[in-house]
Amino acid sequence: MESKKEKLIIEGNAVYELDLECLREKEKKKSADSPRRDSKKSGQRS
C-alpha cells in the first residue's frame, strides 16, 4: 500500500499543501538531534 505524499489544508482563504515526506524527514532529524541538544542545554543552564 502506498502512503500519501501530500496533505492539503484549507484555512479560510488560505490553502496550504504539505509535503509529508519532507515532514517525516524533519521529524527523523529532530528526534536524532534531540539528545545532543538536551545535553547542551542542560550544560548551559548551570
Predicted model as a PDB file, atoms N, CA, C, CB and O in Angstrom, pLDDT in the B-factor column:
MODEL        1                                                                  
ATOM      1  N   MET A   1       0.846  -1.190   0.000  1.00 60.00           N  
ATOM      2  CA  MET A   1       0.000   0.000   0.000  1.00 60.00           C  
ATOM      3  C   MET A   1       0.887   1.248   0.000  1.00 60.00           C  
ATOM      4  CB  MET A   1      -0.960   0.001   1.230  1.00 60.00           C  
ATOM      5  O   MET A   1       1.865   1.322   0.745  1.00 60.00           O  
ATOM      6  N   GLU A   2       0.544   2.209  -0.828  1.00 69.00           N  
ATOM      7  CA  GLU A   2       1.324   3.445  -0.950  1.00 69.00           C  
ATOM      8  C   GLU A   2       0.787   4.491   0.011  1.00 69.00           C  
ATOM      9  CB  GLU A   2       1.291   3.979  -2.402  1.00 69.00           C  
ATOM     10  O   GLU A   2      -0.423   4.694   0.110  1.00 69.00           O  
ATOM     11  N   SER A   3       1.706   5.164   0.729  1.00 72.00           N  
ATOM     12  CA  SER A   3       1.275   6.194   1.668  1.00 72.00           C  
ATOM     13  C   SER A   3       1.089   7.519   0.938  1.00 72.00           C  
ATOM     14  CB  SER A   3       2.293   6.348   2.817  1.00 72.00           C  
ATOM     15  O   SER A   3       1.633   7.732  -0.146  1.00 72.00           O  
ATOM     16  N   LYS A   4       0.308   8.403   1.555  1.00 78.00           N  
ATOM     17  CA  LYS A   4       0.076   9.723   0.967  1.00 78.00           C  
ATOM     18  C   LYS A   4       1.363  10.525   0.996  1.00 78.00           C  
ATOM     19  CB  LYS A   4      -1.049  10.477   1.715  1.00 78.00           C  
ATOM     20  O   LYS A   4       2.158  10.400   1.928  1.00 78.00           O  
ATOM     21  N   LYS A   5       1.572  11.356  -0.031  1.00 87.00           N  
ATOM     22  CA  LYS A   5       2.786  12.158  -0.108  1.00 87.00           C  
ATOM     23  C   LYS A   5       2.505  13.627   0.137  1.00 87.00           C  
ATOM     24  CB  LYS A   5       3.447  11.980  -1.454  1.00 87.00           C  
ATOM     25  O   LYS A   5       3.426  14.396   0.410  1.00 87.00           O  
ATOM     26  N   GLU A   6       1.250  14.024   0.045  1.00 91.00           N  
ATOM     27  CA  GLU A   6       0.891  15.429   0.231  1.00 91.00           C  
ATOM     28  C   GLU A   6      -0.387  15.540   1.044  1.00 91.00           C  
ATOM     29  CB  GLU A   6       0.725  16.134  -1.125  1.00 91.00           C  
ATOM     30  O   GLU A   6      -1.223  14.637   1.058  1.00 91.00           O  
ATOM     31  N   LYS A   7      -0.514  16.680   1.723  1.00 92.00           N  
ATOM     32  CA  LYS A   7      -1.718  16.950   2.511  1.00 92.00           C  
ATOM     33  C   LYS A   7      -2.157  18.369   2.190  1.00 92.00           C  
ATOM     34  CB  LYS A   7      -1.462  16.762   4.060  1.00 92.00           C  
ATOM     35  O   LYS A   7      -1.341  19.291   2.193  1.00 92.00           O  
ATOM     36  N   LEU A   8      -3.420  18.545   1.918  1.00 93.00           N  
ATOM     37  CA  LEU A   8      -3.974  19.848   1.588  1.00 93.00           C  
ATOM     38  C   LEU A   8      -4.738  20.377   2.794  1.00 93.00           C  
ATOM     39  CB  LEU A   8      -4.893  19.765   0.338  1.00 93.00           C  
ATOM     40  O   LEU A   8      -5.618  19.699   3.326  1.00 93.00           O  
ATOM     41  N   ILE A   9      -4.399  21.595   3.224  1.00 93.00           N  
ATOM     42  CA  ILE A   9      -5.063  22.227   4.361  1.00 93.00           C  
ATOM     43  C   ILE A   9      -5.686  23.527   3.882  1.00 93.00           C  
ATOM     44  CB  ILE A   9      -4.066  22.481   5.540  1.00 93.00           C  
ATOM     45  O   ILE A   9      -5.011  24.355   3.272  1.00 93.00           O  
ATOM     46  N   ILE A  10      -6.969  23.708   4.155  1.00 95.00           N  
ATOM     47  CA  ILE A  10      -7.662  24.934   3.770  1.00 95.00           C  
ATOM     48  C   ILE A  10      -8.113  25.639   5.038  1.00 95.00           C  
ATOM     49  CB  ILE A  10      -8.877  24.635   2.828  1.00 95.00           C  
ATOM     50  O   ILE A  10      -8.896  25.097   5.818  1.00 95.00           O  
ATOM     51  N   GLU A  11      -7.609  26.864   5.240  1.00 96.00           N  
ATOM     52  CA  GLU A  11      -7.979  27.700   6.390  1.00 96.00           C  
ATOM     53  C   GLU A  11      -8.496  29.021   5.859  1.00 96.00           C  
ATOM     54  CB  GLU A  11      -6.765  27.921   7.364  1.00 96.00           C  
ATOM     55  O   GLU A  11      -7.722  29.866   5.410  1.00 96.00           O  
ATOM     56  N   GLY A  12      -9.802  29.197   5.911  1.00 95.00           N  
ATOM     57  CA  GLY A  12     -10.381  30.438   5.388  1.00 95.00           C  
ATOM     58  C   GLY A  12     -10.046  30.591   3.926  1.00 95.00           C  
ATOM     59  O   GLY A  12     -10.405  29.734   3.118  1.00 95.00           O  
ATOM     60  N   ASN A  13      -9.357  31.679   3.560  1.00 96.00           N  
ATOM     61  CA  ASN A  13      -8.968  31.914   2.174  1.00 96.00           C  
ATOM     62  C   ASN A  13      -7.585  31.355   1.850  1.00 96.00           C  
ATOM     63  CB  ASN A  13      -8.998  33.393   1.878  1.00 96.00           C  
ATOM     64  O   ASN A  13      -7.160  31.408   0.696  1.00 96.00           O  
ATOM     65  N   ALA A  14      -6.887  30.829   2.831  1.00 96.00           N  
ATOM     66  CA  ALA A  14      -5.535  30.319   2.625  1.00 96.00           C  
ATOM     67  C   ALA A  14      -5.564  28.817   2.351  1.00 96.00           C  
ATOM     68  CB  ALA A  14      -4.652  30.622   3.848  1.00 96.00           C  
ATOM     69  O   ALA A  14      -6.328  28.072   2.965  1.00 96.00           O  
ATOM     70  N   VAL A  15      -4.716  28.390   1.416  1.00 95.00           N  
ATOM     71  CA  VAL A  15      -4.594  26.972   1.081  1.00 95.00           C  
ATOM     72  C   VAL A  15      -3.130  26.583   1.234  1.00 95.00           C  
ATOM     73  CB  VAL A  15      -5.113  26.673  -0.373  1.00 95.00           C  
ATOM     74  O   VAL A  15      -2.250  27.236   0.672  1.00 95.00           O  
ATOM     75  N   TYR A  16      -2.865  25.514   1.997  1.00 94.00           N  
ATOM     76  CA  TYR A  16      -1.511  25.042   2.235  1.00 94.00           C  
ATOM     77  C   TYR A  16      -1.385  23.617   1.724  1.00 94.00           C  
ATOM     78  CB  TYR A  16      -1.148  25.125   3.735  1.00 94.00           C  
ATOM     79  O   TYR A  16      -2.271  22.792   1.947  1.00 94.00           O  
ATOM     80  N   GLU A  17      -0.289  23.327   1.044  1.00 94.00           N  
ATOM     81  CA  GLU A  17      -0.003  21.979   0.589  1.00 94.00           C  
ATOM     82  C   GLU A  17       1.273  21.517   1.292  1.00 94.00           C  
ATOM     83  CB  GLU A  17       0.145  21.918  -0.974  1.00 94.00           C  
ATOM     84  O   GLU A  17       2.344  22.087   1.083  1.00 94.00           O  
ATOM     85  N   LEU A  18       1.153  20.485   2.125  1.00 92.00           N  
ATOM     86  CA  LEU A  18       2.294  19.991   2.897  1.00 92.00           C  
ATOM     87  C   LEU A  18       2.896  18.767   2.228  1.00 92.00           C  
ATOM     88  CB  LEU A  18       1.874  19.658   4.338  1.00 92.00           C  
ATOM     89  O   LEU A  18       2.175  17.869   1.792  1.00 92.00           O  
ATOM     90  N   ASP A  19       4.216  18.734   2.151  1.00 93.00           N  
ATOM     91  CA  ASP A  19       4.948  17.581   1.641  1.00 93.00           C  
ATOM     92  C   ASP A  19       5.199  16.654   2.832  1.00 93.00           C  
ATOM     93  CB  ASP A  19       6.304  18.011   0.934  1.00 93.00           C  
ATOM     94  O   ASP A  19       6.067  16.929   3.660  1.00 93.00           O  
ATOM     95  N   LEU A  20       4.451  15.571   2.918  1.00 92.00           N  
ATOM     96  CA  LEU A  20       4.525  14.684   4.076  1.00 92.00           C  
ATOM     97  C   LEU A  20       5.859  13.959   4.167  1.00 92.00           C  
ATOM     98  CB  LEU A  20       3.404  13.676   4.026  1.00 92.00           C  
ATOM     99  O   LEU A  20       6.326  13.678   5.271  1.00 92.00           O  
ATOM    100  N   GLU A  21       6.481  13.650   3.044  1.00 92.00           N  
ATOM    101  CA  GLU A  21       7.795  13.000   3.077  1.00 92.00           C  
ATOM    102  C   GLU A  21       8.829  13.930   3.711  1.00 92.00           C  
ATOM    103  CB  GLU A  21       8.240  12.594   1.649  1.00 92.00           C  
ATOM    104  O   GLU A  21       9.669  13.492   4.497  1.00 92.00           O  
ATOM    105  N   CYS A  22       8.762  15.209   3.365  1.00 91.00           N  
ATOM    106  CA  CYS A  22       9.683  16.195   3.939  1.00 91.00           C  
ATOM    107  C   CYS A  22       9.462  16.303   5.448  1.00 91.00           C  
ATOM    108  CB  CYS A  22       9.495  17.581   3.264  1.00 91.00           C  
ATOM    109  O   CYS A  22      10.424  16.364   6.214  1.00 91.00           O  
ATOM    110  N   LEU A  23       8.207  16.327   5.874  1.00 90.00           N  
ATOM    111  CA  LEU A  23       7.900  16.405   7.305  1.00 90.00           C  
ATOM    112  C   LEU A  23       8.434  15.189   8.054  1.00 90.00           C  
ATOM    113  CB  LEU A  23       6.388  16.529   7.519  1.00 90.00           C  
ATOM    114  O   LEU A  23       8.946  15.318   9.166  1.00 90.00           O  
ATOM    115  N   ARG A  24       8.316  13.996   7.442  1.00 90.00           N  
ATOM    116  CA  ARG A  24       8.837  12.781   8.075  1.00 90.00           C  
ATOM    117  C   ARG A  24      10.351  12.869   8.240  1.00 90.00           C  
ATOM    118  CB  ARG A  24       8.464  11.535   7.247  1.00 90.00           C  
ATOM    119  O   ARG A  24      10.887  12.497   9.284  1.00 90.00           O  
ATOM    120  N   GLU A  25      11.043  13.363   7.208  1.00 91.00           N  
ATOM    121  CA  GLU A  25      12.493  13.509   7.285  1.00 91.00           C  
ATOM    122  C   GLU A  25      12.892  14.499   8.379  1.00 91.00           C  
ATOM    123  CB  GLU A  25      13.053  13.962   5.934  1.00 91.00           C  
ATOM    124  O   GLU A  25      13.847  14.260   9.117  1.00 91.00           O  
ATOM    125  N   LYS A  26      12.159  15.611   8.481  1.00 90.00           N  
ATOM    126  CA  LYS A  26      12.449  16.607   9.522  1.00 90.00           C  
ATOM    127  C   LYS A  26      12.251  16.012  10.904  1.00 90.00           C  
ATOM    128  CB  LYS A  26      11.558  17.849   9.351  1.00 90.00           C  
ATOM    129  O   LYS A  26      13.046  16.266  11.809  1.00 90.00           O  
ATOM    130  N   GLU A  27      11.196  15.220  11.077  1.00 90.00           N  
ATOM    131  CA  GLU A  27      10.942  14.576  12.368  1.00 90.00           C  
ATOM    132  C   GLU A  27      12.061  13.597  12.718  1.00 90.00           C  
ATOM    133  CB  GLU A  27       9.587  13.845  12.347  1.00 90.00           C  
ATOM    134  O   GLU A  27      12.475  13.513  13.874  1.00 90.00           O  
ATOM    135  N   LYS A  28      12.551  12.856  11.718  1.00 90.00           N  
ATOM    136  CA  LYS A  28      13.648  11.920  11.961  1.00 90.00           C  
ATOM    137  C   LYS A  28      14.893  12.671  12.416  1.00 90.00           C  
ATOM    138  CB  LYS A  28      13.953  11.097  10.693  1.00 90.00           C  
ATOM    139  O   LYS A  28      15.553  12.269  13.374  1.00 90.00           O  
ATOM    140  N   LYS A  29      15.213  13.773  11.720  1.00 88.00           N  
ATOM    141  CA  LYS A  29      16.371  14.578  12.091  1.00 88.00           C  
ATOM    142  C   LYS A  29      16.188  15.166  13.479  1.00 88.00           C  
ATOM    143  CB  LYS A  29      16.604  15.695  11.068  1.00 88.00           C  
ATOM    144  O   LYS A  29      17.117  15.164  14.287  1.00 88.00           O  
ATOM    145  N   LYS A  30      14.998  15.667  13.756  1.00 86.00           N  
ATOM    146  CA  LYS A  30      14.712  16.291  15.046  1.00 86.00           C  
ATOM    147  C   LYS A  30      14.877  15.269  16.175  1.00 86.00           C  
ATOM    148  CB  LYS A  30      13.282  16.886  15.058  1.00 86.00           C  
ATOM    149  O   LYS A  30      15.487  15.571  17.201  1.00 86.00           O  
ATOM    150  N   SER A  31      14.344  14.082  15.991  1.00 88.00           N  
ATOM    151  CA  SER A  31      14.441  13.073  17.041  1.00 88.00           C  
ATOM    152  C   SER A  31      15.876  12.576  17.190  1.00 88.00           C  
ATOM    153  CB  SER A  31      13.505  11.899  16.740  1.00 88.00           C  
ATOM    154  O   SER A  31      16.293  12.223  18.293  1.00 88.00           O  
ATOM    155  N   ALA A  32      16.630  12.545  16.107  1.00 85.00           N  
ATOM    156  CA  ALA A  32      18.029  12.118  16.182  1.00 85.00           C  
ATOM    157  C   ALA A  32      18.884  13.188  16.860  1.00 85.00           C  
ATOM    158  CB  ALA A  32      18.578  11.811  14.773  1.00 85.00           C  
ATOM    159  O   ALA A  32      19.827  12.853  17.577  1.00 85.00           O  
ATOM    160  N   ASP A  33      18.574  14.461  16.648  1.00 81.00           N  
ATOM    161  CA  ASP A  33      19.341  15.560  17.226  1.00 81.00           C  
ATOM    162  C   ASP A  33      18.918  15.886  18.660  1.00 81.00           C  
ATOM    163  CB  ASP A  33      19.198  16.792  16.362  1.00 81.00           C  
ATOM    164  O   ASP A  33      19.685  16.508  19.394  1.00 81.00           O  
ATOM    165  N   SER A  34      17.751  15.491  19.061  1.00 73.00           N  
ATOM    166  CA  SER A  34      17.209  15.866  20.369  1.00 73.00           C  
ATOM    167  C   SER A  34      18.127  15.521  21.542  1.00 73.00           C  
ATOM    168  CB  SER A  34      15.885  15.195  20.569  1.00 73.00           C  
ATOM    169  O   SER A  34      18.349  16.387  22.389  1.00 73.00           O  
ATOM    170  N   PRO A  35      18.664  14.324  21.638  1.00 65.00           N  
ATOM    171  CA  PRO A  35      19.523  14.016  22.791  1.00 65.00           C  
ATOM    172  C   PRO A  35      20.742  14.925  22.878  1.00 65.00           C  
ATOM    173  CB  PRO A  35      19.979  12.573  22.724  1.00 65.00           C  
ATOM    174  O   PRO A  35      21.140  15.308  23.979  1.00 65.00           O  
ATOM    175  N   ARG A  36      21.343  15.280  21.750  1.00 58.00           N  
ATOM    176  CA  ARG A  36      22.500  16.178  21.763  1.00 58.00           C  
ATOM    177  C   ARG A  36      22.097  17.566  22.219  1.00 58.00           C  
ATOM    178  CB  ARG A  36      23.148  16.248  20.377  1.00 58.00           C  
ATOM    179  O   ARG A  36      22.793  18.179  23.028  1.00 58.00           O  
ATOM    180  N   ARG A  37      20.990  18.065  21.715  1.00 52.00           N  
ATOM    181  CA  ARG A  37      20.531  19.397  22.098  1.00 52.00           C  
ATOM    182  C   ARG A  37      20.218  19.469  23.583  1.00 52.00           C  
ATOM    183  CB  ARG A  37      19.302  19.788  21.289  1.00 52.00           C  
ATOM    184  O   ARG A  37      20.562  20.446  24.250  1.00 52.00           O  
ATOM    185  N   ASP A  38      19.560  18.424  24.106  1.00 51.00           N  
ATOM    186  CA  ASP A  38      19.194  18.418  25.523  1.00 51.00           C  
ATOM    187  C   ASP A  38      20.439  18.459  26.401  1.00 51.00           C  
ATOM    188  CB  ASP A  38      18.351  17.178  25.857  1.00 51.00           C  
ATOM    189  O   ASP A  38      20.454  19.160  27.414  1.00 51.00           O  
ATOM    190  N   SER A  39      21.484  17.718  26.029  1.00 52.00           N  
ATOM    191  CA  SER A  39      22.687  17.702  26.846  1.00 52.00           C  
ATOM    192  C   SER A  39      23.386  19.056  26.795  1.00 52.00           C  
ATOM    193  CB  SER A  39      23.636  16.592  26.381  1.00 52.00           C  
ATOM    194  O   SER A  39      23.954  19.496  27.795  1.00 52.00           O  
ATOM    195  N   LYS A  40      23.350  19.726  25.633  1.00 56.00           N  
ATOM    196  CA  LYS A  40      23.946  21.059  25.525  1.00 56.00           C  
ATOM    197  C   LYS A  40      23.172  22.064  26.367  1.00 56.00           C  
ATOM    198  CB  LYS A  40      23.985  21.516  24.058  1.00 56.00           C  
ATOM    199  O   LYS A  40      23.764  22.886  27.065  1.00 56.00           O  
ATOM    200  N   LYS A  41      21.847  21.993  26.297  1.00 56.00           N  
ATOM    201  CA  LYS A  41      21.013  22.922  27.049  1.00 56.00           C  
ATOM    202  C   LYS A  41      21.236  22.764  28.552  1.00 56.00           C  
ATOM    203  CB  LYS A  41      19.535  22.707  26.708  1.00 56.00           C  
ATOM    204  O   LYS A  41      21.351  23.756  29.272  1.00 56.00           O  
ATOM    205  N   SER A  42      21.297  21.532  29.019  1.00 55.00           N  
ATOM    206  CA  SER A  42      21.480  21.313  30.453  1.00 55.00           C  
ATOM    207  C   SER A  42      22.834  21.825  30.905  1.00 55.00           C  
ATOM    208  CB  SER A  42      21.336  19.828  30.795  1.00 55.00           C  
ATOM    209  O   SER A  42      22.978  22.253  32.050  1.00 55.00           O  
ATOM    210  N   GLY A  43      23.836  21.789  30.026  1.00 57.00           N  
ATOM    211  CA  GLY A  43      25.152  22.309  30.371  1.00 57.00           C  
ATOM    212  C   GLY A  43      25.164  23.821  30.441  1.00 57.00           C  
ATOM    213  O   GLY A  43      25.929  24.389  31.221  1.00 57.00           O  
ATOM    214  N   GLN A  44      24.333  24.497  29.642  1.00 57.00           N  
ATOM    215  CA  GLN A  44      24.298  25.951  29.612  1.00 57.00           C  
ATOM    216  C   GLN A  44      23.553  26.513  30.810  1.00 57.00           C  
ATOM    217  CB  GLN A  44      23.656  26.436  28.327  1.00 57.00           C  
ATOM    218  O   GLN A  44      23.822  27.640  31.224  1.00 57.00           O  
ATOM    219  N   ARG A  45      22.649  25.775  31.362  1.00 55.00           N  
ATOM    220  CA  ARG A  45      21.828  26.279  32.474  1.00 55.00           C  
ATOM    221  C   ARG A  45      22.603  26.351  33.779  1.00 55.00           C  
ATOM    222  CB  ARG A  45      20.606  25.400  32.663  1.00 55.00           C  
ATOM    223  O   ARG A  45      22.204  27.067  34.698  1.00 55.00           O  
ATOM    224  N   SER A  46      23.702  25.622  33.872  1.00 50.00           N  
ATOM    225  CA  SER A  46      24.473  25.573  35.123  1.00 50.00           C  
ATOM    226  C   SER A  46      25.019  26.919  35.527  1.00 50.00           C  
ATOM    227  CB  SER A  46      25.609  24.601  34.994  1.00 50.00           C  
ATOM    228  O   SER A  46      25.687  27.031  36.555  1.00 50.00           O  
TER     229      SER A  46                                                      
ENDMDL                                                                          
END                                                                             
